[in-house]
Amino acid sequence: MTTRTQDGSVGDVAHGAIGSGHASFRRPDERIARFVAEALGDARKVLNVGAGAGSYESAARAVTAVEPSESMRARRPTGLTRAIDAVAEELPFADGEFDAAMTLFSVHQWSDVRTGLREMRRVTVGPVVILTCDPALVRDFWLYRYAPEVLDIEARRYPPVEELAAALGGAWTVQTVPVPLDCTDGFNEAYYGRPELLLDPAARQACSAWSFADDHARERFDRTLRRDLESGVWDEEFGHLRGRPTYEGSLVIVRATP
Ligand SMILES: C[S@@+](CC[C@H](N)C(=O)[O-])C[C@H]1O[C@@H](n2cnc3c(N)ncnc32)[C@H](O)[C@@H]1O
């Protein structure tokens, strides 16, 4: 059984409490959108599970959105379809109803990933596309030096990609998605070459892992990163990232076909 918070959120994050700053820091990035579109292929009827405010939904497809959090549903722009209040683990659709299905930046929050993905497979005839982070790679990022707790939390929350693939069955691929230097979707690695931007608490708040970090961890992160930016220590070691057009980190697309 799924437990819901006051705004309907399930899983480990209360989206009503995270706040509306999310919308300005988590805008879909058009370069990442191309990878998602390619993975969906020519599918017309597409299911988006954990759809949030509708990032990466294309007007060129008939999208059905599922989103349990009322505050997230309310953030959907008027041009998009209204999201259905349901959870991945119990999808209110018939077998094979969709050409393709996607779930983006969401599986790490589900209470039962295996059941949720089996549901997605059940209702989809074509590809199921998951945009997520590979937990084996999340600590290979400079942020680990300054906020290890946050990336330890990320590494624990993200399901291993093999588990995702096994739950879906069939044939699957894992593709690294390069993160652009000016990425508009503010997950942690989006700031790989712009460390100063992560000093803004609102930017961090838009990444749910930070909501699990305590005040001590946040204060230490702020103090030590500021210090290393001022002294030039960060740039000595990581400054090459400021000019790198893309970063191949932990962001991946898992794509499974029956
Ligand atoms: C980080 S947001 C991502 C939203 C959107 N996909 C995007 O890329 O902007 C994760 C979303 O997954 C939803 N979610 C969490 N657990 C879920 C579940 N069990 N079933 C469906 N959606 C869930 C949350 O309510 C939240 O809106």
PDBQT file of the ligand as one rigid body, heavy atoms in Angstrom, charges set to zero:
ROOT
HETATM    1  C1  LIG A 301      11.706  15.013  -9.413  1.00  0.00    +0.000 C 
HETATM    2  S1  LIG A 301      10.022  14.948  -9.879  1.00  0.00    +0.000 S 
HETATM    3  C2  LIG A 301      10.183  14.809 -11.659  1.00  0.00    +0.000 C 
HETATM    4  C3  LIG A 301       8.985  15.318 -12.373  1.00  0.00    +0.000 C 
HETATM    5  C4  LIG A 301       9.084  15.286 -13.912  1.00  0.00    +0.000 C 
HETATM    6  N1  LIG A 301       9.113  13.921 -14.413  1.00  0.00    +0.000 N 
HETATM    7  C5  LIG A 301      10.292  16.050 -14.395  1.00  0.00    +0.000 C 
HETATM    8  O1  LIG A 301      11.159  15.466 -15.046  1.00  0.00    +0.000 OA
HETATM    9  O2  LIG A 301      10.349  17.256 -14.122  1.00  0.00    +0.000 OA
HETATM   10  C6  LIG A 301       9.522  13.288  -9.435  1.00  0.00    +0.000 C 
HETATM   11  C7  LIG A 301       8.024  13.078  -9.561  1.00  0.00    +0.000 C 
HETATM   12  O3  LIG A 301       7.724  11.700  -9.332  1.00  0.00    +0.000 OA
HETATM   13  C8  LIG A 301       6.487  11.657  -8.618  1.00  0.00    +0.000 C 
HETATM   14  N2  LIG A 301       6.370  10.351  -7.925  1.00  0.00    +0.000 N 
HETATM   15  C9  LIG A 301       6.945   9.967  -6.755  1.00  0.00    +0.000 A 
HETATM   16  N3  LIG A 301       6.577   8.710  -6.443  1.00  0.00    +0.000 NA
HETATM   17  C10 LIG A 301       5.742   8.281  -7.437  1.00  0.00    +0.000 A 
HETATM   18  C11 LIG A 301       5.025   7.071  -7.681  1.00  0.00    +0.000 A 
HETATM   19  N4  LIG A 301       5.105   6.028  -6.843  1.00  0.00    +0.000 N 
HETATM   20  N5  LIG A 301       4.253   6.996  -8.793  1.00  0.00    +0.000 NA
HETATM   21  C12 LIG A 301       4.168   8.039  -9.646  1.00  0.00    +0.000 A 
HETATM   22  N6  LIG A 301       4.828   9.206  -9.471  1.00  0.00    +0.000 NA
HETATM   23  C13 LIG A 301       5.602   9.328  -8.375  1.00  0.00    +0.000 A 
HETATM   24  C14 LIG A 301       6.579  12.830  -7.679  1.00  0.00    +0.000 C 
HETATM   25  O4  LIG A 301       5.310  13.196  -7.174  1.00  0.00    +0.000 OA
HETATM   26  C15 LIG A 301       7.253  13.872  -8.549  1.00  0.00    +0.000 C 
HETATM   27  O5  LIG A 301       6.335  14.703  -9.205  1.00  0.00    +0.000 OA
ENDROOT
TORSDOF 0
